Amino acid sequence: MLLDMDPQLTRNLTGTRYPHTLNMKPKPDMEILKRKVQETLDELLTERRIPFPLTAQRIKRENVGEYEVPFYDSRIHSIKFSLRVGSSLNQVVRAAVLDRIKRMSGPLSDWTATVH
């Protein structure tokens, strides 16, 4: 995530006013991250790459750059993904969801053959 080094923006992201935090890498805004993950899930459903809608309830930060998205769905409980510098959130989430769908057992829908 690129950060404009505006002191007000930095204070809002780091939660402090102290100047030594200007060099700290801010945590991604979790609401923005959740919205972007949901957009990716919606794209996958529209493209018929996943057999049922999934809703990103929240984003849990596991470690630096590692996240879990719980779905509260009986078929898929959650996905985990890692974000690294230069990686595309959309591509990382797509890969995590499609990998999780591949590992599911049992019938998902009439068109599961189209899920790759």
Secondary structure, DSSP 8 states (H G I E B T S, - for coil): ------HHHHHHHHS---GGGGGS-----HHHHHHHHHHHHHHHHHTT-SSS-------EEEETTEEEEE---SS--EEEEE--TT--HHHHHHHHHHHHHHT--S---TTGGG--
